């Protein structure tokens, strides 16, 4: 890889006498590649002082970044990789005014993406999300992903590595790795990522197995126990302590049955069998089925809220088209108000349809606006153009979305709060009609409000309508 990147040949490799360097396969490979071997004398690391000093620097940095955020030692491999990444981009005494990366690559390295090893990282969650679920999850930063413009993140809950580009870092905080108390269930579960794994008498809380002995820690389990399982354990304990009594009763019954003469009636034998069977059933542990009521998930609780609270007439109060709204006075009034606003703003002019020009249709949209208690306070009718019939480059060239950004609204509210100002909310009923048009657009007359004896005419728009 070095030869391909630099175009230069490796001539000499100096190593100690470790088995990985003196193996027959490695010697044959060096002979085939024409690489000369230099081996140090046994127990003389000073003969390869450059490498040994670099290893010491690497291990010192590895220990430092592990201890700084109290990262457990089983992540030492990730720490060594990140330390190597930092050392290659740090100044060194042997290279004046340059870093190893700059000397090797021929360009200065970028350091903007480097974050504190082991700090908290909030990464974006992209799949299987409900509406109110968290959009990010808390992970641990392990450096940059090799060969990718992304970050390498670790999930202590599942002990898996994740790679993500969309990350927000909190470099002043680290994961609470050293939390080893297992006697308080609530305390453990309040810290994200703290888990308990058990193997016999050993307990592992993420920092390594610990022999729990006979302390109260044995009663803790990282998984919630089912009531049926607890009941079965209690029943087995009671069953073992009282197992002597049922055995004695069974033996007495069997002895008594042998002493009885052949004149025993079938009733006595049946009583004996029923008594022995009831004794056997009492000695066996009873496994109780759960009697808890099965409920739907919480996210489905509000699905039928509107149908339970509101009247049926309010649920179906919003018409879907003009045919459903034409017989209701409140919607007729709402449509007339919309047309009055359009004509007041000089939105269109009634003209004869020009030859060779395609007109755009109009349609009504209806919405019943409600108060917090569900009551209707306003009937709103909106006349919109069927803009989907327009073709880009023919009917229009640019697309605009004149809406306020939520960041701007938050800034204004925060500034008003700092100055002690009052904020008044204003609703512009025909805000979209303020936009001027540069193209010639013709629309049909609105349904239900065609001009008498002029139904063949069309409207030429002077201002924009909703939907264009």
C-alpha positions in Angstrom: 0.0 0.0 0.0 2.9 2.4 0.8 4.6 1.7 -2.5 1.4 2.3 -4.5 0.7 5.6 -2.7 4.2 7.0 -2.8 5.6 5.3 -5.9 8.7 4.4 -3.9 10.1 0.9 -3.0 10.5 -0.4 0.6 14.2 -1.4 0.9 14.8 -2.2 4.6 12.6 -3.4 7.4 14.1 -3.3 11.0 12.3 -5.3 13.6 12.9 -7.2 16.8 13.0 -11.0 16.9 9.3 -11.6 17.5 7.8 -14.7 16.1 5.6 -12.7 13.7 8.8 -11.2 12.1 10.9 -14.4 12.0 8.3 -16.8 10.6 9.1 -18.6 7.4 6.2 -17.1 5.5 7.3 -13.5 6.3 10.9 -14.2 5.4 9.9 -15.8 2.0 7.7 -12.7 1.3 10.5 -10.3 2.0 12.9 -12.3 -0.2 10.4 -12.3 -3.1 9.8 -8.6 -2.7 13.5 -7.8 -2.4 13.2 -6.3 1.1 16.3 -6.5 3.3 15.8 -7.6 6.9 17.5 -6.0 10.0 17.0 -7.8 13.3 17.9 -6.4 16.7 19.9 -8.5 19.2 17.9 -10.4 21.8 16.8 -8.2 24.8 18.3 -5.1 23.1 15.3 -2.8 22.2 17.6 0.2 22.1 18.9 -1.0 18.7 15.5 -0.1 17.3 15.0 3.1 19.4 12.9 5.0 16.9 10.1 2.4 16.8 10.3 1.7 20.6 10.0 5.4 21.4 7.1 5.7 19.1 5.4 2.8 20.7 5.9 4.4 24.1 4.4 7.6 22.8 1.5 5.7 21.4 0.7 3.8 24.6 1.0 7.0 26.7 -1.5 8.7 24.5 -3.8 5.7 24.5 -3.8 5.6 28.3 -4.5 9.3 28.5 -7.5 9.3 26.2 -8.9 6.2 28.0 -8.5 7.7 31.5 -9.7 11.2 30.5 -13.3 10.0 29.8 -13.0 6.8 32.0 -13.4 4.5 29.0 -13.1 0.8 29.9 -9.9 -1.0 28.9 -11.7 -3.4 26.5 -11.9 -0.6 24.0 -8.1 -0.3 24.0 -8.0 -1.2 20.3 -10.2 1.8 19.3 -8.1 4.0 21.5 -4.8 2.9 19.9 -6.3 3.5 16.4 -7.4 7.0 17.4 -4.1 7.7 19.0 -2.3 6.7 15.8 -4.6 9.0 13.9 -3.8 11.9 16.2 0.0 11.3 16.3 0.2 11.3 12.5 -1.4 14.8 12.5 0.6 16.2 15.4 4.0 18.1 15.2 7.1 16.1 15.9 10.7 17.1 16.7 12.2 15.3 13.8 10.1 17.2 11.2 10.5 21.0 11.5 7.3 22.8 10.7 5.6 19.7 9.3 3.5 16.8 10.6 3.9 13.2 9.5 0.7 13.4 7.5 1.9 16.5 5.7 5.3 14.9 4.9 3.6 11.8 3.6 0.6 13.2 1.7 2.1 16.5 0.6 -0.7 18.6 2.0 -1.8 20.0 5.4 -4.3 17.8 7.3 -7.8 19.0 8.3 -8.5 19.0 12.0 -12.0 20.4 12.1 -13.6 17.0 12.4 -11.5 15.8 15.3 -13.5 15.5 18.6 -12.7 14.3 22.1 -12.3 10.5 22.3 -15.0 8.9 24.5 -17.3 12.0 24.6 -21.1 11.8 24.3 -22.4 11.8 20.7 -26.0 12.3 19.7 -26.6 10.6 16.3 -29.6 10.7 14.1 -32.1 7.8 14.0 -33.4 7.2 10.5 -35.6 4.1 10.7 -38.7 2.7 12.5 -39.7 5.9 14.2 -43.1 6.8 15.6 -44.2 10.4 15.7 -43.1 11.1 19.3 -40.0 8.9 19.4 -36.6 10.5 19.9 -34.9 11.5 16.7 -31.4 10.8 18.1 -29.7 8.3 20.3 -26.9 8.7 22.8 -23.6 6.9 21.8 -19.9 7.2 22.6 -17.5 8.8 20.1 -14.6 6.5 19.1 -13.0 8.7 16.4 -13.2 8.8 12.6 -14.2 5.8 10.5 -11.3 4.7 8.3 -11.9 5.2 4.6 -15.1 7.1 5.2 -16.2 10.7 5.9 -18.1 9.7 9.0 -17.7 9.1 12.7 -17.2 5.8 14.5 -19.7 5.5 17.4 -20.1 2.8 20.1 -23.4 1.8 21.8 -22.7 0.5 25.3 -26.2 -1.0 25.6 -25.6 -3.4 22.7 -21.8 -3.3 22.5 -22.0 -2.6 18.8 -20.2 -0.1 16.5 -22.3 2.3 14.5 -21.1 4.6 11.7 -22.9 7.9 11.1 -22.2 11.3 9.5 -25.0 13.2 11.3 -23.7 13.6 14.8 -23.9 16.3 17.5 -21.1 16.1 20.1 -21.0 17.0 23.8 -17.3 17.0 24.3 -17.5 18.0 28.0 -19.4 14.9 29.1 -18.6 11.2 29.0 -20.4 8.0 29.5 -20.7 6.8 33.2 -18.7 3.6 32.8 -17.7 3.3 36.4 -21.2 2.9 37.8 -21.0 -0.5 39.5 -23.9 -0.4 42.1 -26.4 -3.2 41.4 -28.4 -3.1 44.6 -30.8 -0.3 43.4 -32.8 -1.2 40.4 -34.1 2.3 39.8 -30.6 3.8 40.1 -29.3 1.4 37.4 -32.1 2.0 35.0 -32.0 5.8 35.3 -28.6 5.8 33.7 -28.8 5.1 30.0 -26.7 2.1 28.8 -26.1 0.6 32.3 -26.9 -3.1 32.0 -26.4 -6.2 34.1 -25.3 -9.6 32.8 -25.1 -12.7 35.1 -23.2 -15.9 34.8 -23.7 -18.0 37.9 -22.2 -16.2 40.8 -20.6 -13.5 38.6 -22.1 -10.1 37.7 -21.0 -8.0 34.8 -22.2 -4.4 34.7 -20.2 -3.4 31.6 -16.8 -3.0 33.3 -16.0 -6.7 33.7 -17.3 -9.7 35.7 -17.4 -9.4 39.5 -18.0 -12.2 41.9 -21.1 -11.3 43.7 -20.8 -14.0 46.4 -23.8 -14.2 48.7 -24.7 -10.4 48.8 -27.9 -9.0 47.9 -26.6 -8.3 44.4 -27.7 -11.9 43.4 -31.3 -10.8 43.4 -30.7 -8.2 40.7 -31.3 -9.0 37.1 -30.9 -6.7 34.1 -34.2 -8.0 32.6 -37.5 -7.4 34.4 -38.8 -10.7 35.8 -42.3 -11.9 35.0 -44.8 -12.4 37.8 -45.4 -16.0 36.7 -41.7 -16.8 37.0 -41.5 -15.2 40.5 -44.5 -17.2 41.5 -43.0 -20.4 40.2 -39.8 -19.9 42.2 -41.8 -19.2 45.3 -43.9 -22.2 44.8 -40.9 -24.5 44.2 -39.3 -23.2 47.5 -42.5 -23.9 49.5 -42.9 -27.2 47.7 -39.4 -28.4 48.7 -39.9 -27.4 52.4 -43.3 -29.2 52.7 -42.4 -32.2 50.6 -42.1 -34.5 53.6 -45.7 -34.1 54.7 -47.2 -35.3 51.4 -44.9 -38.2 51.3 -45.9 -39.3 54.8 -49.5 -39.0 54.0 -49.1 -41.0 50.8 -47.3 -43.8 52.7 -50.0 -43.8 55.4 -52.7 -44.2 52.8 -50.9 -47.0 51.0 -50.2 -48.9 54.3 -53.8 -48.5 55.4 -55.0 -49.8 52.1 -52.9 -53.0 52.6 -54.4 -53.6 56.0 -57.9 -53.3 54.9 -59.5 -56.6 54.1 -61.1 -57.6 50.8 -64.4 -56.3 52.1 -63.3 -52.7 51.2 -65.9 -51.0 49.2 -65.3 -49.2 45.9 -66.1 -46.0 47.7 -63.2 -46.3 50.0 -60.8 -47.0 47.2 -62.1 -44.0 45.2 -61.6 -41.8 48.3 -58.1 -43.1 48.7 -57.3 -42.3 45.1 -58.8 -38.9 45.2 -56.9 -38.1 48.4 -53.6 -39.3 47.0 -54.1 -37.4 43.7 -54.9 -34.2 45.6 -51.8 -34.7 47.7 -49.7 -35.2 44.6 -51.1 -32.0 43.1 -50.4 -30.0 46.2 -46.8 -31.2 46.4 -46.1 -30.1 42.7 -45.3 -26.5 42.1 -48.3 -24.6 40.8 -47.5 -22.4 37.8 -50.1 -19.6 37.6 -51.0 -18.0 34.4 -50.9 -14.2 34.3 -54.2 -12.6 34.9 -53.1 -9.1 33.8 -55.4 -7.4 31.3 -54.0 -7.1 27.8 -54.0 -3.5 26.7 -53.2 -1.9 23.4 -50.0 0.1 23.1 -50.1 3.6 24.5 -49.6 5.2 21.1 -53.1 3.9 20.1 -54.9 5.5 23.0 -55.9 8.7 21.2 -57.0 7.1 17.9 -60.7 7.1 18.7 -60.7 10.1 21.0 -62.5 12.4 18.5 -65.2 9.8 17.8 -65.8 9.4 21.5 -65.9 13.1 22.4 -67.4 14.9 19.5 -70.8 14.7 18.0 -71.3 12.7 14.8 -72.4 15.9 13.1 -69.1 17.6 13.9 -67.0 14.7 12.8 -68.5 14.8 9.3 -68.9 18.6 9.3 -66.2 19.2 6.6 -67.5 18.6 3.1 -65.2 17.0 0.5 -66.5 18.8 -2.6 -68.8 21.5 -3.7 -71.7 19.1 -4.1 -71.7 18.4 -0.4 -71.3 22.1 0.6 -73.8 23.8 -1.7 -76.8 23.0 0.6 -75.3 24.2 3.8 -75.6 28.0 4.6 -72.4 28.2 6.6 -70.3 26.9 3.8 -72.1 29.1 1.2 -71.2 32.1 3.3 -67.6 31.0 3.6 -67.3 30.6 -0.2 -68.8 34.1 -0.7 -66.3 35.6 1.8 -63.4 34.0 -0.1 -64.7 35.4 -3.5 -65.1 38.8 -2.0 -61.5 38.8 -0.7 -60.3 37.7 -4.2 -62.2 40.5 -6.0 -61.2 43.1 -3.4 -57.5 42.5 -4.1 -58.1 42.7 -7.9 -56.9 39.2 -8.3 -58.5 38.5 -11.7 -60.4 40.0 -14.6 -63.2 38.3 -16.5 -62.3 38.1 -20.2 -63.1 36.1 -23.3 -61.0 33.0 -23.6 -58.0 33.6 -26.0 -57.4 31.2 -28.8 -54.8 28.5 -28.2 -54.5 29.1 -24.4 -55.2 26.3 -22.0 -57.1 27.4 -18.9 -56.5 26.0 -15.4 -59.3 24.6 -13.4 -60.3 25.7 -9.8 -61.6 23.7 -6.9 -62.9 24.4 -3.4 -61.2 23.2 -0.2 -63.1 23.3 3.0 -61.9 23.3 6.6 -63.8 23.7 9.9 -61.5 25.4 12.4 -62.0 24.3 16.0 -61.3 25.6 19.5 -59.4 23.6 22.1 -62.6 22.0 23.3 -63.6 20.8 19.8 -66.2 23.4 19.1 -66.2 25.0 15.7 -65.5 28.8 15.6 -65.0 29.3 11.9 -65.8 27.8 8.6 -63.1 28.4 6.1 -63.4 27.9 2.3 -60.3 28.2 0.1 -60.4 28.6 -3.7 -57.3 26.9 -5.1 -55.9 26.4 -8.6 -55.2 23.0 -10.0 -51.5 23.9 -10.4 -50.5 20.3 -11.1 -51.8 20.9 -14.7 -49.0 23.4 -15.3 -45.7 22.3 -17.0 -42.3 23.5 -15.9 -40.6 25.7 -18.5 -43.9 26.4 -20.3 -46.3 27.8 -17.7 -43.7 28.7 -15.0 -39.9 28.9 -14.5 -39.5 29.3 -10.7 -41.1 27.8 -7.6 -41.4 29.8 -4.3 -42.6 28.8 -0.9 -43.1 32.1 1.0 -43.3 30.7 4.6 -41.5 31.8 7.8 -38.8 29.7 9.1 -39.3 28.4 12.7 -35.8 29.7 13.6 -36.9 33.2 12.7 -40.1 32.9 14.8 -38.1 31.6 17.8 -35.6 34.5 17.5 -38.4 37.1 17.4 -40.1 35.5 20.5 -36.8 35.4 22.4 -35.9 38.9 21.5 -39.3 40.2 22.6 -39.0 38.3 25.9 -35.6 39.9 26.5 -36.9 43.4 25.8 -40.2 42.8 27.7 -42.3 43.5 24.6 -45.9 42.3 23.9 -46.5 40.0 21.0 -49.7 40.3 18.9 -50.7 37.5 16.5 -52.1 38.6 13.2 -53.8 36.3 10.7 -53.9 37.6 7.1 -56.7 35.8 5.4 -55.5 36.4 1.8 -51.7 36.5 2.3 -51.0 34.5 -0.8 -52.9 37.1 -3.0 -50.1 39.7 -2.4 -47.8 38.0 -5.0 -47.7 39.5 -8.5 -47.7 37.4 -11.6 -45.4 37.8 -14.6 -46.9 35.1 -16.8 -50.4 35.2 -18.3 -52.6 32.6 -16.6 -56.2 32.0 -17.3 -58.5 30.0 -14.9 -62.0 28.8 -15.2 -64.9 30.3 -13.2 -65.3 28.8 -9.7 -67.8 26.0 -9.5 -71.2 27.2 -8.3 -70.5 30.9 -8.9 -70.5 31.2 -12.7 -71.6 34.5 -14.1 -75.0 34.5 -15.6 -74.9 34.7 -19.4 -71.1 34.9 -19.2 -70.4 31.3 -18.3 -68.2 30.9 -21.5 -65.7 33.5 -20.2 -62.6 32.9 -18.1 -60.6 34.8 -15.5 -57.2 36.3 -16.3 -55.1 36.3 -13.2 -53.4 39.5 -12.1 -52.2 38.1 -8.8 -51.3 34.6 -7.7 -53.8 32.1 -6.3 -53.2 29.1 -4.0 -51.9 26.1 -5.9 -49.9 27.9 -8.5 
